[in-house]
Amino acid sequence: MIDSSKIPPSKLNPLAGNPLRTRDDVIVAVHSLFNPLLPAFSPGKARVQLDASGSTWDRAACDLEGFARPLFGLAPLAAGGSQFDHWELYRTGLKNGTDPAHPEYWGEVLDMDQRHVEATALGYALLFVPEHIWEPLDETAKMNVAAWLLQSRNTRHANNNHKFFRIIVDLGLERVGVPVDESMTEEYLRDLESLYIGDGWYRDGGDKGDTRRIDYYNPFAMHYYGLIYAVHRPRDKARGDRFRERARLFARHFLHWFADSGANVPYGRSLIYRHAVAAFWGALAVANEEALPWGVMKGLYLRNLRWWASQPISRLDDGLLTLGYAYPNQLLTERYSSTGSPWWAMKAFAPLSLPADHPFWTAEELPMPERDAVYTDPIVGMVFMHQPDHTVMLVSGPGTPQLMRGIPEKYNKFAYSSRYGFSVESDALGFSIGAFDSMIALSDDGRHYRVREHCDTAILAGDVLFSRWRPWDDVQIETWLVPSGLWHIRVHRILSARRLSTIEGGFAAPRTDFARDEISTESASAQVISTLGDFSGIVDASTPRRSARVIAPHGNTNVMFPRTFVPQLLGDVQANTPTVFACAVLAGPASAVRTASSSPPTVPAVDQLEKLLEKGTVVEITKEYVPK
């Protein structure tokens, strides 16, 4: 998929060349990801500053990320009996970082503090390997470490996955004999369980129960920590059993977020954590939960690591991970992302704490189990389309009201792809040049634009998704998304009190050098065939037909490829006149979709689609949204 003709992939990924098929290979991967950090440790060893950039948090918090997050991989590595030669470095850093009199002190932990996240990594290390990171400390250092972690767990955490941070810190402190106020542990455990929706799914946050943000924080936070808790606090058996059962249920859904190639579908925030998405499969193994056959889980885990090992995700000169997804790209980052943040990916290495004879490691790696071509999930309002080397996620319903960069693009496009990802717009005044892949953008002035940011109503009817949404308070759009073989169909019924121009995009395809990609447009269709072997096309079925084009959006807007082409359809909506737009969209490896590309599906009439809704299931959505 990547165009590596200019720079050898081994220069752009510390995991390149690692076959990632055995436990020993995964051990090597931990060292490969950690070792580039060594020159960046500060004189007092408590901070890792990789460059001058940072997040919205202060410098100390950003530098603490680079120090603490590798422990998510190093602790299980050592717990499983493998060698790590730099524990003295961590002991020195831990001693100095928690000493208020030391120049590298990490600072006081306040309510809703980023330091809560890194305290979790420290608590995790105390839990797994106290013999390396706690027992050799002198008594003064132990007192300072305990005081700093108690300060962290005693302050107020955000009402989402962050409440697990107190829980993990408590487990670590209990392991080394430091007492905690268990009533506060219990309070947060109750709060976390109140976020459970059902059938394995949690919502991540919302003080009033009004946030339906559903994304990768389910696997790499809610279930990950829940399984760690179940293993390490067996005296709370009833709750641990609930965490285990929910994880088993979730596994049946989560395997649909992956393509048979190992790539996962990029969706939602915090994509810079990359192979942290595989952490769930490893956590199931740590909990000895065979939610799927061991060989299947091992295959899901290792194929994802191998896919990430093939992507250019590190700096050329030193092998450090970068901010970005499939390549360095800060456009998609959140305000809490610093250059030390990507090492949250080390959470994927929890199963290294298991012995080599555990069935997770001894099982033969199995391919993706046979899956239906279309899989529906009413809890999250998603429909998955499984194709050769490609999984498409159709989305309608859940969202997030939280203010952060790129929410419409990260949560509310019509479709997301394991192969083509999604794009984040880079110009708020760039209606005419936007990517708008898997979106329809609307403008009333030709410069500013709006897209689907929220749904008023969402329904799953069989395998058809419906949503009603309002980009302005006087514009209502009803959208149907219909899987149809390798294609998917979109139908929009629009009623607007204002005249609007619209642009609707298919999937973004990689754009390569020397204008060798094939582009073709007709009056109502557009397609791209990349020299990398990828096809992306869109065919209009509206009356009257919309015009078609292929656009080359701004560079670095797509999470998969730095340069892309997007096939688009352009049409107008007249004021106070009902308008129906319809199209069929196809993308995939050209070899797999070439035959289908010449036979777009028949688009059903709106009245047919309306009848389906009578027996549909309402998808719960985020509340309290009023467009203007």
C-alpha positions, -999 to 999 in steps of 0.1 A, spaced: 0 0 0 28 25 8 49 39 -19 84 31 -7 102 37 -39 122 66 -25 131 56 10 136 19 22 108 10 47 134 -1 72 144 35 76 108 46 85 97 20 110 117 4 139 96 -28 135 104 -32 98 120 -65 91 106 -81 122 85 -111 112 63 -107 143 52 -143 144 65 -155 177 67 -144 213 105 -138 208 97 -115 178 73 -95 200 100 -92 227 123 -77 200 96 -53 190 94 -38 225 132 -31 225 130 -17 190 103 8 200 120 17 233 157 20 224 153 51 202 142 70 233 174 64 253 192 95 240 162 117 249 162 110 286 171 141 306 201 143 329 180 134 359 163 107 338 128 118 348 118 134 315 119 125 278 116 155 256 117 146 219 113 180 204 101 215 213 65 209 204 39 198 230 3 195 238 -21 218 256 -6 205 289 26 219 304 61 209 295 65 186 325 34 167 317 45 163 281 79 151 290 65 127 316 45 110 288 78 100 270 91 86 303 61 67 316 43 53 286 70 28 275 64 11 309 32 -4 294 55 -26 273 85 -29 295 67 -40 327 51 -71 311 83 -78 292 102 -81 325 73 -98 343 75 -126 317 111 -131 324 128 -112 296 158 -90 300 156 -52 302 189 -34 309 177 0 319 158 -4 351 183 18 369 174 46 345 137 42 355 144 41 392 165 72 389 138 90 370 111 79 393 130 91 423 137 125 408 104 130 391 85 126 424 109 147 445 95 182 449 130 195 456 144 181 423 146 203 392 129 175 372 100 172 395 69 163 376 47 188 394 17 187 416 -12 166 403 -44 186 400 -80 177 393 -86 166 356 -48 165 351 -29 149 322 -6 135 348 -34 110 357 -27 92 325 10 88 332 4 79 369 -14 49 355 17 36 337 36 40 369 10 21 389 10 -5 362 47 -10 366 44 -13 404 18 -39 398 38 -60 374 74 -56 384 78 -40 419 111 -59 422 126 -37 394 110 -3 400 101 -1 437 119 -25 460 155 -11 452 144 25 461 155 40 494 128 48 519 128 85 511 123 78 474 95 53 483 77 79 504 79 105 475 67 80 449 38 69 471 29 105 480 29 115 443 7 86 432 -16 91 462 -20 127 451 -29 116 417 -55 90 428 -70 114 453 -78 142 428 -108 143 405 -106 124 372 -127 130 340 -159 110 339 -148 85 312 -121 59 309 -99 82 330 -116 68 361 -98 36 355 -65 55 362 -73 56 399 -81 19 398 -48 9 382 -28 32 405 -46 17 435 -37 -19 424 0 -8 420 1 8 454 -16 -21 471 9 -44 455 38 -26 472 20 -22 506 8 14 504 -28 17 517 -54 35 498 -89 47 506 -109 18 491 -142 38 493 -128 60 466 -118 30 445 -153 16 449 -168 50 439 -149 51 406 -156 14 399 -194 21 403 -191 51 380 -172 31 354 -199 4 354 -226 30 349 -210 37 315 -218 2 304 -244 2 276 -248 -35 269 -236 -64 247 -200 -56 255 -201 -19 248 -193 11 270 -198 48 263 -167 68 270 -179 97 292 -207 121 298 -215 136 332 -252 134 325 -252 101 306 -257 120 274 -225 111 255 -224 81 232 -188 84 222 -179 49 211 -145 43 196 -112 25 203 -113 35 240 -135 5 244 -108 -20 235 -76 -2 246 -90 14 278 -123 2 292 -119 -36 285 -81 -35 288 -81 -21 324 -112 -41 333 -94 -73 325 -63 -62 343 -85 -55 373 -102 -89 371 -68 -106 372 -51 -86 399 -80 -81 423 -95 -116 426 -112 -108 459 -137 -86 439 -148 -117 420 -183 -106 411 -172 -74 394 -142 -92 378 -166 -117 364 -187 -89 349 -156 -74 333 -147 -108 319 -181 -114 305 -184 -80 289 -150 -85 272 -161 -119 258 -192 -102 243 -171 -73 229 -147 -97 212 -175 -109 189 -180 -73 177 -144 -61 177 -131 -87 152 -152 -69 126 -131 -37 130 -103 -55 113 -96 -64 77 -82 -99 68 -49 -81 61 -46 -71 97 -53 -34 92 -79 -20 115 -105 6 105 -93 41 116 -122 58 134 -125 83 162 -99 101 182 -64 92 195 -54 74 163 -18 82 171 -18 53 196 -16 30 165 -12 -6 175 -27 0 209 -58 -13 191 -43 -48 194 -40 -45 232 -75 -59 237 -65 -93 222 -34 -94 245 -54 -84 276 -78 -113 269 -48 -136 269 -35 -121 302 -69 -128 317 -69 -163 303 -101 -156 284 -105 -176 252 -132 -153 239 -123 -166 204 -101 -196 197 -66 -189 208 -52 -192 173 -78 -167 160 -70 -141 187 -33 -146 181 -38 -141 144 -58 -109 150 -30 -96 173 0 -105 152 -15 -95 118 -23 -61 132 13 -57 146 26 -68 112 4 -43 93 18 -15 116 53 -27 110 48 -21 73 38 16 77 63 46 76 55 57 112 89 68 125 114 95 119 140 88 93 171 97 114 164 81 147 135 56 146 113 76 170 76 72 166 58 102 151 25 119 157 2 107 129 -14 75 118 0 56 88 27 83 83 38 114 102 8 138 103 0 163 130 -32 175 114 -52 146 129 -39 151 165 -59 162 195 -50 190 219 -38 164 244 -13 149 220 24 154 226 54 139 209 56 113 237 20 103 233 24 76 206 42 52 231 7 44 245 10 18 217 32 -2 241 -1 -14 258 -2 -40 230 26 -59 247 7 -71 278 8 -108 268 46 -108 272 39 -112 309 26 -147 300 50 -177 299 61 -190 265 40 -222 271 7 -202 274 -18 -213 247 -19 -178 233 18 -182 224 18 -219 215 -14 -219 194 -10 -220 157 -18 -186 142 -51 -188 124 -65 -166 97 -96 -144 101 -126 -166 108 -152 -168 82 -174 -137 85 -207 -127 69 -201 -102 41 -223 -77 60 -223 -75 98 -247 -52 117 -242 -38 152 -273 -20 165 -256 -8 198 -232 14 179 -253 20 148 -227 6 124 -227 -18 95 -195 -35 84 -188 -47 49 -161 -73 46 -143 -75 13 -110 -90 1 -82 -71 19 -107 -44 29 -133 -36 56 -157 -7 53 -176 6 83 -208 25 76 -217 48 104 -249 65 117 -259 75 152 -234 77 181 -213 108 182 -195 131 207 -203 167 217 -167 171 230 -148 200 214 -117 187 197 -101 189 163 -119 171 135 -149 157 152 -171 155 121 -144 138 102 -134 114 130 -169 103 140 -196 113 115 -186 105 80 -208 80 62 -181 54 58 -146 45 71 -122 22 55 -94 -1 67 -76 6 34 -84 42 26 -90 56 61 -105 91 61 -95 127 56 -95 157 79 -103 190 63 -76 216 65 -93 248 53 -125 261 69 -130 284 39 -121 258 13 -155 245 2 -144 243 -34 -112 224 -26 -123 201 3 -117 164 2 -151 155 17 -144 118 13 -174 98 25 -193 130 33 -216 155 17 -206 191 23 -231 219 19 -224 257 14 -247 287 13 -220 311 2 -195 290 -18 -168 294 9 -179 281 43 -194 247 45 -211 223 69 -212 185 70 -229 159 92 -219 168 127 -247 151 147 -278 130 141 -312 139 155 -324 104 148 -307 72 138 -322 38 129 -308 5 118 -333 -14 96 -319 -48 87 -285 -38 72 -297 -3 62 -287 28 83 -308 59 84 -301 92 100 -318 126 102 -295 155 107 -296 193 104 -265 212 93 -285 245 99 -317 248 119 -336 254 86 -321 225 67 -331 189 73 -313 160 56 -324 123 58 -297 99 48 -299 62 40 -267 40 37 -273 7 20 -246 -20 15 -249 -36 -19 -222 -62 -27 -189 -45 -30 -207 -11 -33 -226 9 -9 -255 32 -18 -262 66 -3 -295 84 -6 -301 119 8 -335 137 10 -329 174 16 -354 201 25 -337 235 28 -350 270 34 -319 283 16 -302 276 -17 -272 253 -12 -243 240 -32 -231 205 -24 -201 183 -29 -202 146 -21 -171 124 -21 -162 88 -25 -132 72 -8 -97 89 -10 -73 69 -31 -35 72 -30 -20 96 -55 15 86 -67 43 103 -86 45 114 -123 8 116 -130 6 79 -137 -27 73 -119 -57 68 -141 -85 93 -137 -117 93 -156 -149 114 -153 -181 113 -172 -212 134 -167 -223 116 -136 -195 94 -125 -158 97 -115 -131 71 -108 -94 67 -99 -72 38 -105 -39 43 -86 -6 28 -97 -5 12 -63 -34 -10 -74 -64 8 -58 -97 17 -73 -121 44 -60 -153 55 -78 -186 72 -73 -216 70 -97 -246 94 -94 -282 82 -95 -299 115 -89 -326 132 -110 -313 155 -124 -278 141 -124 -250 158 -106 -217 167 -123 -186 146 -115 -149 154 -109 -118 140 -93 -100 164 -69 -65 163 -55 -70 177 -19 -44 194 2 -15 172 12 -15 154 45 -52 155 50 -58 118 47 -47 95 76 -34 68 53 -17 86 24 0 120 23 -14 127 -12 -48 115 -25 -74 118 -52 -111 118 -43 -139 113 -68 -167 137 -62 -203 147 -72 -214 184 -73 -250 194 -72 -273 223 -61 -303 224 -38 -330 250 -44 -347 267 -15 -379 252 -3 -378 225 -29 -374 189 -18 -343 174 -34 -331 138 -35 -295 129 -42 -284 93 -47 -252 76 -56 -233 43 -54 -197 42 -40 -170 16 -45 -134 13 -35 -109 -15 -30 -80 -34 -46 -85 -29 -83 -80 -66 -89 -109 -74 -66 -134 -48 -76 -126 -43 -114 -156 -65 -125 -180 -49 -100 -169 -14 -110 -187 -17 -144 -220 -27 -128 -232 -2 -102 -262 -14 -82 -297 -2 -87 -306 25 -61 -339 19 -43 -366 46 -43 -371 67 -12 -405 53 -5 -390 18 -4 -364 29 20 -390 47 42 -410 14 46 -379 -3 60 -378 21 89 -411 9 103 -394 -23 116 -360 -7 123 -342 -4 156 -336 30 170 -299 37 177 -293 58 208 -274 90 200 -256 118 218 -282 144 230 -282 181 235 -271 195 201 -288 225 186 -275 237 152 -277 274 143 
